[in-house]
């Protein structure tokens, strides 16, 4: 019990998301996390778009190309997340550099 309390008191406060600390990232780690977030978003949104088009084509007897899910959903979503994540993780990296 004492170990957990001492570990909490040593933290300088950078905040957490789902229990993961948001402080002390290096440059490579920050870039890796930003690109991983964009990569995951691209594939998750593309998967949802493909299944949505599958339902649209089956239920409505339409013939929409599945390539549209990559072009109009997956790529823009991944790009938006990358554009947001790079500055966020860049700021976290700069803050970690300034604290040293």
N, C-alpha and C positions, 0 to 999 in steps of 0.2 A: 504494500500500500504506500509506503514512504517513497519508493522508487517512482511511482506514477506521479505523485505530488511534486517531487523534485524535478521530474522531466517537464511538467507543466510550468513550473516556476522559471525554468531556464529559457523557455521560449520567449522571443522578443515580440511576439504578436503579429505576424504577417498575415494572419487569417487562414482559414481552412475551407475546403470544399469537400463535403462528404468525408471529413476526417483527414484529408490529405493536405499537408502544409503548402501554402503558396508563397514560399520564400526560399532563397538560396539556390535558384536554378543557374546553371552555367549557360554559356552561349549555345553550345551544342544541344543541351537539354531543352532550352527554350525553343530553338528552331525545330527540334524533333517533336515536341509537344504541339507546336503550331501546325506543322504539316500533318501530324497524326490526327489532329482534330478535323482538319480539312479532308483528309483521306477518308476518315470514318463517315463524315457528313455526306461526302460524295456518294459512297456506296450505300449508305442507309437511305438517303433520299431517292437514289436511283432504284433501289429495291422496291420502295413504296410506290414509285411512279410506274414501274413495270407491272406490278400487281394491279394497280389502278387501271392501267391501260388494258390489261388482260380482262378484267371485269367489264370495262367499257366495251371492248371488242366482242366479248362473248354475250353479254346481255343485250346490247343494242345492235348487234350484227354490223358493226362498223369495221373499217379496215385502217386503223391508225397505226403508223409505223412505230415499232418499239424503240427505234433509234431516237425518237423524239424525247424519250425519258432521259437519255444521256444529255442530249443537246439543250433541252429547255428546262430541265429540273436538276439533274445531278451536277452538271458543270457549274451553273450559276450558284447553286447552294454551296458547293465546295469552295468556290472562289470568294463568296461573301464571308464564309467562316475563316478562310485564310487571311483575308484583308482585315478582319477584326482580330484574329488570334495573333498575328505577327506583332502589332503594336502592343497588345496586352502582355504577351510574354517578353517582348523587348523591354517594356517598362519594368517588369519584374526582374529581368536580368540587370538592368541599369541600377535599380534600387539595391540589388544584392551586391553589386560592385561598389556602390557608394558607402555601404555599411561596413565594408572591410577596412 
